Amino acid sequence: MDLLLALGLILVLGLIGGLISRRLNLPSITGYIVVGLISGPTVTGIIDLPTVNALEAVTGISLGVIAYLIGTNLKVGMIRSLGRSIAFITVLEALGAFIAVAVVLAFVTKWFLPGFDFEQTYIPFALLMAAAACATAPAAVLAIVRETRAKGPLTSTLLAVVALDDAVAVIVFSGAMATALVLAGNMNDTSLAMVVAGPLVHIVEAIAVGSALAMVASLVARVIRTREMIIILVLGVVVLSYGICNVLGVSGIMANMALGFIIGNRRSAGRMVTALGDIEPVLYAMFFVLAGLHFEVASFASAGPLAVVIVVARIAGKYAGTRFGAWVGRAEPQVGKYLGMALLPEAGVSIGLALIAAQQFPQVAAAMVSATLASVIINELITPPLLHKALLKAGEVWAGPGREEPDVGSAAEQGSDHGTVTTSERVAVGASDPHVSKGTRT
């Protein structure tokens, strides 16, 4: 299929899905994912597989922008004020998911994959699938926060935890991989050190890439006076950062979060923080429709039951870990009560970790990848409404079906070169919303 035709279909079908979703009081991304799923190669075939693969660059650009925007939301002052609760919640929600999934899979995998040894196969399988399940999808979280213009303790904690969650997931995965290889009997001391240190080195490399480009972009921004050139600068640096990380084989998401964090905490960062607000809705629509297009009926059919087990165990672990972390960290009451529902989306990082694990355990590689893909599909469909409900129940939703808010885009552009934004602090949390009319909030 012609790529321009496919992009046009993605945007139009995404718009239709988003509008229907809003009518049903669901987040727009649910509609995006569903129309993508229906239009995909393994359902109706409206958009074929070669075209989906050819559009991977769009996914990369979208993820890069999303990671950058999450980074810009992490303010040093906010981290200081919430530091204790963020640290405990991030670690314990990840460990909660890991422990719950690992324990359950260690004892039920034999029903789905009979004929293997418990210690050498089932326990390694459980550990690696559990580590992959730790990660939270930043794209779904930020998209719903933007759409609802959510603001408050829950939202601030959510964005901070999501930003740190992938790093924790990678660290947990490195430990799980080392343990799994030892149990399988194919690990020596040299390879053990490489398995443990490798992911940590990649995290440092990704942060270094983002930090270096942040410094360069900040210097260039000093000589730019027009908003149009600032948009080109920010988008160019975001895509460049993600592309460099692809070449180096490190996390572009981590690099762009570091990029956004450094830029977002500069005193003169006002224009660079709000520069991409107008293109966000388009990127979200394309990204989530493309996510739905990757749905594979065969994988879902073969690994669906195992995926359901993983999803249920992951939800229980995430929720319990979050509640415990919020209690230990003395977080606000609404954080402990609702954050567990908001940390459930799962996507790309989990798939990436599962693919790495599959290379080391070829005997169960198909099950690893298929079950992860199927669990991601289930999560992408059921968790965005739960995230929206969590923000709504916490009283932090400022816009949505039937709730309008003034357009903040033009005012945001009037922020001075010294970073003072003349609109309310909500500019740092939400940009323009494609489904919210201009007017007075009710």
Buried (B, 14 or more C-beta within 10 A) or exposed (E): EEEEEBBEBBBEBBBEBBBBBBEEEBBBBBBBBBBBBBBBBBBEEBBBBEBBEEBEEBBBBBBBBBBBBBBBBBBEEBBEEBEEBBBBBBBBBBBBBBBBBBBBBBEBBBEBBEEBEEEBBBBBBBBBBBBBBBBBBBBBBBBBBBBBBBBBBBBBBBBBBBBBBBBBBBBBBBBBBBBBBBBBEEBEEEEBEEBBEBBEEBBEBBBEBBBBBBBEBBEBBEEBEEBEBBBEBBBEBBBBBBBBBEEBEBBBBBBBBBBBBBBBBBEBBBBBBBBBBBBBBEBBBBBBBBBBBBBBEEBBEBBBEBBBBBBBBBBBBBBBBBBBBBBBBEBBEBBBBBBBBBBBBBBBBBBBBBBBBBEBBEEBBBBBBBBBBBBBBBBBBBBBBBBBBBBBBBEBBBBBBEBBBBBBBEBBBEBEEEBEBEBBEBBBBBBBBBBBEEEEEE
